[in-house]
Each structure stands twice: as C-alpha cells, then as structure tokens.
Amino acid sequence: MSRFINPFTDWGFKKIFGQEVSKELLIEFLNDLLEGERAICDLQFLNNEQLPEYPEGKGIIYDIFCTTDTGERIIVEMQGSSQRHFRERALYYLSRAIVKQGMQGDGGDYNIKAVYGVFFMNFELRENSKVRIDVILSDRESGKLFSDKLRQIFITLPLFCKEEDECSSDFERWIYVLKNMKTLERMPFKAKKAVFEKLEEIADVSALPPEERDKYENSLRVYNDYVATMEYAEQTSMERGMERGMEKGMEKGMEKGMEKGKKEEQLRIAREMKSKEMDVALISELTKLPVDVIERL
C-alpha cells in the first residue's frame, strides 16, 4: 500500500479536505487557487446532503460543501471518471446552492452570496486542452464581468505534466501533490509552504487509527475495482471495435474480390464473342461492358 492516502478515493478526498481537523488545508488550497482575487480567513462545513424541495425532485450529495467567513458558498468535488453531461451537472450543483439561498430569505431581495464550484477531474473534457478552466458570467462582446455570483473552476489533473522542480506557484504545488500523492514516498514542498507538513500528517496511511484505516481500505478497494472495471470495459470496447473493423474490412475485401472476378469473367466472355466477330453493340448489351472497353479487347 502507498504511504499516502489516495485522494481519488471518496473517503480519502474528504479526509484531506472535508473535516474540521484538516480545515486549514482547504483554506490554504482555496486561497492559493484564488490568489490575487480574494482571501478566505475561515470557513464552516455545511451539510453536504441537499434534499429535494419536492417529493419527485432530485437530491444531491456534494463531496464538500462549505461557506466562508463572508458568506460565499463553495462546492469542492473530485470526479474520477468522465460523465456524459459533467458540465451540466456542475452547473446544476451551483444553481441549487444559489436557489437554496433565495428560499431561505424573504424572497424579495435576492441579495445572494457568490457560489463557487471547484471540480477536480481525473479525465479530460472534450474540446479542452487546459489544466485550469475558469468560468464566469461575463458580457460576450467586451468580456467584462457581468455578475460575480457564480464561478466555476475545473482542474484537469491528467493535463498537468510538470515535475516537482518545475512547479513555480503554490497552486501548481498543490496540483502536483494531489495528482501524484498515491505514488509519493515523501511529501514535497514542506520547506516552501508549511501547510504541506500538515498534509503529510493528515494523509499518512500508517498514522490512521484502525477504524479509519478500515474505512480507507474499503474506499480504496471500491476505487480500484471501479478503475479495473472501466479499464476492462475500455479494453473490451477497443477489441470489439477492432474485430468489427476487421470483419468489415474482410467483407469489403470479399466484395471487391467478387466484383473483380465478375469483371474479369465479363471481359473473358466479351473476348470470346469478339473473336467470333459478333457485333460490338450486341456484346456491350449482353456483358454490360462499355463499347470502348470492348473495342480495345
């Protein structure tokens, strides 16, 4: 087993970022993520299970749902595999967090607090080649910010390819550690940022109490089974695709061969007819060959 917790597991991600004892880690990460934009001094974890507002509605369970000391809501998710409508799901999450504020108020003011969504993705979105995508509400023509109440940040971990010594910002150091934590033998960057010492303490598998160790191992087993299932499905899909491609290729080859054989037989018959001095137009009618082809035989 690796030395550090695998953050791609559900339990591991929440252990690192989603509990009071490790709240400092989440605050530091969010401040590095939003450097130059805003600073979070404190935050409070909210109930991550949002029930539907009506019986037929759809509930939500966030990985991490919190509010800052100034009232902004922040949703933080780790998504290990691609989903068909992931962009839309992320937007739905933030929309629900906005609607909940309106329902809690008097319904006439709408002075809502900003909602942030931070989505770690262990896959690539189609038509995207960036590690970090920042989505805001802005005017299409001028690019000027229209409203700061909704903000999405997507972090594509597979596209982050920097080595340890190439990380030049605290944000890049975070991404390097989270992407590689399951294979690290030591915690890097402790000399540059003290929070990584705290991360080393929290994420050390050998330091987990027996009960937490069991929960982590169960979560890790679920994650590994899921990865193995997805890899098998992908491999099977590729093999089936190759088989179908070969079948189609063979069918096409046979069709071409039959067409070639049919044409050669037509030419042979046409030659025999022509050797018996039959009319060229008649030969063309019987063999379906063009007159100019028969004349050249």
C-alpha positions in Angstrom: 0.0 0.0 0.0 1.2 3.5 -0.8 2.5 5.7 2.0 -0.1 8.5 1.5 -3.9 8.5 1.1 -5.2 8.2 -2.5 -7.2 11.5 -2.9 -9.1 10.0 -5.8 -11.0 7.8 -3.3 -14.2 9.2 -1.8 -13.0 8.7 1.8 -9.5 9.9 1.1 -10.6 13.2 -0.6 -12.9 14.0 2.3 -10.2 13.1 4.8 -7.8 15.6 3.3 -10.2 18.5 2.7 -13.6 17.8 4.3 -13.2 17.7 8.1 -12.6 20.2 10.9 -9.2 18.9 11.8 -7.9 19.4 8.3 -9.9 22.7 7.6 -6.6 24.5 7.4 -5.7 22.5 4.3 -8.9 23.5 2.4 -8.5 27.2 3.4 -4.9 27.2 2.2 -5.7 25.5 -1.1 -8.6 27.8 -1.9 -6.5 30.9 -1.1 -3.8 29.6 -3.4 -6.4 28.8 -6.1 -7.9 32.3 -5.8 -4.6 34.2 -5.2 -4.9 37.9 -6.1 -8.7 37.6 -6.2 -9.8 37.1 -2.6 -8.6 35.7 0.7 -10.6 33.3 3.0 -9.9 33.6 6.7 -12.2 30.9 7.9 -14.9 28.6 6.7 -17.7 26.4 8.0 -18.7 23.0 6.7 -22.3 22.7 5.7 -24.5 19.6 5.3 -23.3 18.0 2.1 -26.6 16.2 1.5 -29.1 18.5 -0.1 -32.6 17.0 -0.2 -35.1 17.8 -3.0 -37.6 20.6 -2.4 -40.5 18.4 -3.6 -41.2 14.6 -3.4 -40.3 13.9 -7.1 -37.2 16.1 -7.0 -33.6 15.0 -7.2 -31.3 15.2 -4.2 -27.6 16.0 -4.2 -24.7 14.8 -2.2 -21.6 17.0 -2.6 -18.1 15.9 -1.7 -17.5 19.1 0.2 -20.0 21.9 0.8 -18.9 24.9 2.9 -19.4 28.6 3.5 -16.7 31.2 4.0 -16.4 33.7 6.8 -18.0 36.3 4.5 -20.9 34.0 3.4 -19.8 32.6 0.0 -20.7 29.0 -0.7 -18.1 26.7 -2.0 -18.5 23.2 -3.5 -15.4 21.1 -4.0 -15.7 17.9 -5.9 -13.2 15.1 -7.0 -14.5 13.4 -10.1 -12.6 10.3 -11.0 -14.2 9.4 -14.3 -15.8 11.1 -17.3 -19.6 11.6 -17.2 -21.7 12.4 -20.3 -23.1 15.7 -19.0 -20.5 16.7 -16.4 -20.5 20.4 -17.3 -24.3 20.5 -16.9 -24.1 18.5 -13.6 -21.6 21.0 -12.2 -23.9 23.9 -13.3 -26.8 22.2 -11.6 -24.9 21.9 -8.4 -24.1 25.6 -8.3 -27.6 26.5 -9.3 -29.1 24.5 -6.4 -26.8 26.3 -4.0 -28.0 29.6 -5.3 -31.7 28.7 -5.2 -31.3 27.5 -1.6 -30.2 31.0 -0.5 -33.2 32.6 -2.2 -35.6 30.2 -0.4 -34.0 30.9 3.0 -34.5 34.7 2.5 -37.7 36.7 2.3 -37.9 36.1 -1.5 -37.9 39.8 -2.4 -34.3 40.9 -2.1 -32.2 38.3 -3.9 -29.0 39.7 -2.4 -27.4 36.3 -2.6 -23.8 35.4 -1.8 -21.4 34.1 -4.5 -21.3 30.4 -5.2 -18.0 28.8 -6.2 -17.6 25.3 -7.7 -14.1 23.7 -7.7 -14.1 20.5 -9.7 -11.0 18.2 -9.8 -11.3 15.9 -12.8 -9.2 12.8 -13.4 -10.2 12.9 -17.0 -10.2 15.3 -19.9 -13.3 17.3 -21.1 -13.8 17.1 -24.8 -12.5 20.1 -26.7 -10.3 21.2 -23.8 -6.5 21.3 -23.6 -6.1 23.4 -20.4 -5.2 22.3 -16.9 -7.4 25.0 -15.4 -10.7 26.4 -16.8 -12.2 29.4 -15.1 -15.9 30.0 -16.0 -17.5 33.3 -15.1 -20.6 35.3 -16.1 -19.4 38.0 -18.4 -20.5 40.1 -21.4 -19.8 38.2 -24.6 -18.6 41.2 -26.6 -16.5 43.1 -24.1 -15.5 40.2 -21.7 -16.4 42.5 -18.8 -17.7 40.7 -15.7 -21.5 40.8 -15.5 -22.0 39.1 -12.2 -19.6 37.6 -9.6 -22.3 35.4 -8.0 -21.4 32.2 -10.0 -17.9 30.9 -10.6 -16.7 27.5 -11.8 -13.1 26.3 -11.8 -12.3 23.0 -13.5 -8.9 21.4 -12.9 -7.9 18.7 -15.4 -5.3 16.6 -13.5 -4.2 14.4 -16.4 -3.1 17.6 -18.3 -0.8 18.7 -15.5 2.6 17.4 -16.6 5.1 19.4 -14.6 7.7 17.7 -12.4 8.4 18.6 -8.8 11.2 21.1 -9.6 9.1 22.8 -12.3 6.3 23.9 -10.0 6.6 27.6 -9.6 3.5 28.6 -7.7 1.7 27.2 -4.7 -1.3 26.3 -6.9 1.0 24.2 -9.1 2.5 22.6 -6.0 -1.0 21.6 -4.8 -1.9 20.1 -8.1 1.4 18.2 -8.3 0.9 16.7 -4.9 -2.8 15.7 -5.4 -2.1 14.1 -8.8 0.9 12.1 -7.5 0.1 11.6 -3.9 -0.8 7.9 -4.3 2.8 7.2 -5.5 4.8 9.6 -3.4 7.3 8.2 -0.9 7.9 11.6 0.7 5.9 14.9 0.9 7.5 17.6 -1.2 7.4 21.3 -0.8 7.4 21.3 3.0 10.3 23.8 3.0 8.3 26.2 0.7 4.9 26.0 2.4 4.3 24.8 6.0 0.8 23.5 5.1 2.4 20.6 3.3 3.7 19.4 6.7 0.1 19.3 7.9 -0.9 17.5 4.7 1.8 14.9 5.4 0.4 14.3 8.9 -3.2 14.0 7.7 -2.5 11.8 4.7 0.0 9.4 6.2 -1.8 6.0 5.9 0.4 4.4 8.7 -0.9 7.1 11.2 -4.6 6.4 10.6 -6.4 4.9 13.6 -7.6 1.3 13.0 -11.2 2.3 12.3 -10.2 5.0 9.8 -7.7 2.6 8.2 -10.6 0.1 7.6 -12.7 2.8 6.0 -9.9 4.0 3.8 -9.1 0.4 2.7 -12.7 -0.2 1.8 -12.9 3.1 -0.1 -9.6 2.2 -1.9 -11.0 -1.2 -2.8 -14.1 0.3 -4.3 -11.9 2.8 -6.2 -9.6 0.1 -7.5 -12.5 -2.2 -8.5 -14.1 0.7 -10.4 -10.8 1.6 -12.2 -10.3 -2.1 -13.1 -13.9 -2.3 -14.4 -13.5 0.9 -16.5 -10.2 -0.3 -17.9 -11.7 -3.7 -18.8 -14.7 -2.0 -20.4 -12.4 0.3 -22.4 -10.2 -2.6 -23.5 -13.2 -4.8 -24.4 -14.6 -1.9 -26.4 -11.4 -1.4 -28.3 -11.2 -5.2 -29.0 -14.7 -5.2 -30.3 -14.1 -2.2 -32.4 -11.0 -3.9 -33.9 -13.0 -7.1 -34.5 -15.8 -5.2 -36.2 -13.3 -3.3 -38.2 -11.6 -6.5 -39.4 -15.0 -8.0 -40.2 -16.0 -5.0 -42.2 -12.6 -5.0 -43.9 -12.9 -8.7 -44.8 -16.4 -8.1 -46.1 -15.3 -5.2 -48.1 -12.3 -7.2 -49.4 -14.6 -10.1 -50.4 -16.9 -7.7 -52.2 -14.1 -6.1 -54.1 -12.7 -9.6 -54.9 -16.1 -10.7 -56.2 -16.5 -7.5 -58.2 -13.1 -8.0 -59.7 -13.8 -11.7 -60.5 -17.1 -10.7 -62.1 -15.5 -8.1 -64.3 -12.7 -10.5 -65.4 -15.4 -13.0 -66.4 -17.3 -10.3 -68.3 -14.1 -9.4 -70.2 -13.3 -13.1 -71.0 -16.8 -13.6 -72.4 -16.5 -10.4 -74.4 -13.2 -11.5 -75.9 -14.8 -14.8 -77.0 -17.8 -13.0 -78.5 -15.5 -10.6 -80.3 -13.3 -13.4 -81.6 -16.4 -14.8 -83.3 -16.9 -11.4 -84.9 -20.1 -10.6 -83.0 -21.4 -7.0 -83.2 -19.8 -4.8 -80.6 -23.1 -3.1 -79.6 -24.6 -6.5 -79.0 -21.6 -7.7 -76.9 -22.0 -4.5 -74.8 -25.7 -5.1 -74.3 -25.1 -8.7 -73.2 -22.0 -8.2 -71.0 -22.9 -4.7 -69.7 -19.4 -3.5 -70.6 -18.8 -0.2 -72.3 -18.4 -0.2 -76.1 -14.9 1.5 -75.9 -13.7 -1.2 -73.5 -14.9 -4.0 -75.9 -13.2 -2.2 -78.8 -9.9 -2.3 -77.0 -10.0 -6.1 -76.4 
